[in-house]
Amino acid sequence: MPLCPNIVDGPGRCAEHRRGAASGASGYGAKWAKLRARFIAQHPVCELCGSPRPLDAHHVDHARPGDPTFYRWDNLQALCRSCHRKLTEAEKKRARLTG
């Protein structure tokens, strides 16, 4: 079983693995956690800046739980938290401007 790639400040588990974490409530359940862990293990650096962990698995086409492409490997991109945040903000801004 792979170790969690998330880095936390201080003692305890990351938000994803903390007891009672809300991942199931948002639709990101155990199947997603396993896929994400496998994907990050095989993509250990950010695909945009080359930075090592901590990484997120980003849905390229904005899939949500229940979407046909949600679990598709070819729809994922490994991004460091900084690049993921910047990309998400840029996408939100673009959606506001075009929406």
C-alpha positions in Angstrom: 0.0 0.0 0.0 1.5 3.4 -1.0 2.1 6.0 1.6 0.1 9.2 1.5 1.9 11.9 -0.7 0.3 14.8 1.2 2.4 16.8 3.5 0.9 18.2 6.7 2.0 20.9 9.1 2.2 19.4 12.5 1.1 16.1 13.9 -1.8 14.1 12.5 -3.1 13.0 9.2 -3.8 15.1 6.1 -7.3 16.3 5.5 -7.9 13.5 2.9 -7.1 10.8 5.5 -8.3 12.4 8.7 -11.0 10.4 10.4 -14.4 11.8 9.3 -12.9 13.6 6.3 -15.6 14.9 4.0 -14.3 13.4 0.8 -17.2 10.9 0.7 -19.7 13.7 1.2 -18.5 15.5 -1.9 -18.4 12.4 -4.0 -14.6 11.9 -3.8 -14.7 8.6 -2.0 -12.4 5.6 -1.6 -12.2 4.8 -5.3 -11.0 8.3 -6.1 -8.5 8.2 -3.2 -7.0 5.0 -4.6 -6.9 6.3 -8.2 -5.3 9.5 -7.0 -2.7 7.8 -5.0 -1.7 5.5 -7.9 -1.6 8.4 -10.3 0.5 10.6 -8.0 2.9 7.7 -7.4 3.5 7.3 -11.1 3.7 11.1 -11.7 5.9 12.3 -8.8 6.5 15.9 -10.1 4.3 18.8 -11.2 3.6 18.6 -14.9 3.7 22.4 -15.2 6.7 23.5 -13.1 8.5 20.2 -12.2 8.2 20.7 -8.5 8.1 17.6 -6.3 5.3 16.9 -3.8 2.8 17.7 -2.4 0.8 17.1 -5.5 -2.8 17.1 -6.6 -4.4 15.0 -9.3 -6.2 17.6 -11.5 -9.1 16.8 -13.8 -8.1 18.3 -17.1 -11.7 18.5 -18.4 -13.2 19.5 -15.0 -14.9 16.2 -14.3 -17.0 15.8 -11.2 -18.1 12.7 -9.4 -20.6 10.9 -11.6 -19.1 12.3 -14.9 -18.0 9.7 -17.4 -14.4 11.0 -17.4 -14.0 11.3 -13.6 -11.9 8.1 -13.2 -10.2 8.2 -16.6 -6.4 8.2 -16.2 -5.9 10.2 -19.4 -8.0 13.0 -17.9 -5.7 13.6 -14.9 -2.7 15.9 -14.6 -0.3 15.9 -11.6 0.1 19.5 -10.3 1.8 20.9 -7.3 -0.6 22.8 -5.0 0.7 26.2 -6.2 0.2 25.4 -9.9 -3.2 23.7 -9.2 -4.4 26.8 -7.3 -3.2 29.2 -10.0 -4.8 27.1 -12.8 -8.1 26.8 -10.9 -8.2 30.5 -10.3 -7.4 31.3 -13.9 -10.2 28.9 -15.0 -12.7 30.4 -12.7 -11.8 33.9 -13.9 -12.1 32.8 -17.6 -15.5 31.2 -16.8 -16.7 34.5 -15.2 -15.6 36.5 -18.2 -17.2 34.2 -20.8 -20.2 33.0 -18.7 
